[in-house]
Amino acid sequence: LFAGWRLDTATRELLSPEGVQVGLSQAEFDLLAVFLAFAGRPLSRERLLELTRHRTSVSPASDRSVDMLVSRL
């Protein structure tokens, strides 16, 4: 839970405080899960790529892919 939002890792769903499901791509979900797992700790783009590389279809070739995912979240 964060600010009333709920990330359900079993069903891979993000629910708003009102209980509305918010659609996320696989890469967006994985990145949000990493942010929650490492809450309050700074993470470099490179570290974010390392933590999500094995689970996402985002090309690790460019750290700008992380920027795009963050902007969408």
C-alpha positions in Angstrom: 0.0 0.0 0.0 1.2 3.5 -0.8 -0.9 6.6 -0.4 -4.0 4.4 -0.6 -2.9 2.7 -3.8 -2.4 -1.1 -3.8 0.0 -3.1 -6.0 -1.1 -6.7 -6.1 1.9 -8.8 -7.1 -0.1 -12.0 -7.3 -2.5 -10.6 -9.9 -0.2 -8.0 -11.3 -2.8 -5.3 -10.8 -2.6 -1.7 -9.6 -5.7 -0.5 -7.7 -6.4 3.1 -7.0 -7.6 4.2 -3.5 -11.1 3.9 -4.9 -10.5 0.3 -5.9 -10.3 1.1 -9.7 -7.9 -1.1 -11.6 -5.2 1.0 -13.4 -3.7 -0.6 -16.5 0.0 -1.0 -16.6 2.3 -2.5 -19.1 4.5 -5.4 -17.9 7.5 -3.0 -17.8 5.6 -0.4 -15.9 4.4 -2.9 -13.3 7.9 -4.3 -12.8 9.4 -0.9 -12.4 6.7 0.1 -9.9 7.3 -3.1 -8.0 11.0 -2.2 -7.8 10.3 1.3 -6.5 8.1 -0.1 -3.8 10.6 -2.8 -2.8 13.3 -0.2 -2.5 11.2 2.6 -1.1 13.1 5.6 0.3 16.4 4.5 -1.3 17.8 6.2 -4.4 18.4 4.0 -7.4 20.4 4.8 -10.5 19.1 4.2 -13.9 21.7 1.4 -14.3 20.5 -0.3 -11.1 16.9 0.0 -12.2 17.8 -1.7 -15.4 19.6 -4.5 -13.5 16.6 -5.0 -11.2 14.1 -5.1 -14.0 16.1 -6.5 -17.0 15.2 -10.2 -16.4 11.5 -9.4 -16.1 10.8 -6.8 -18.7 10.7 -6.5 -22.5 12.3 -3.1 -22.4 15.7 -3.0 -24.1 18.5 -2.5 -21.6 20.6 -0.9 -24.3 19.4 2.6 -23.3 19.0 4.1 -19.9 16.4 6.4 -21.5 14.0 3.5 -21.5 13.8 3.9 -17.7 13.1 7.6 -18.1 10.2 6.8 -20.4 8.7 4.3 -18.0 9.1 6.7 -15.1 7.3 9.4 -17.0 4.4 7.1 -17.8 4.1 6.0 -14.2 
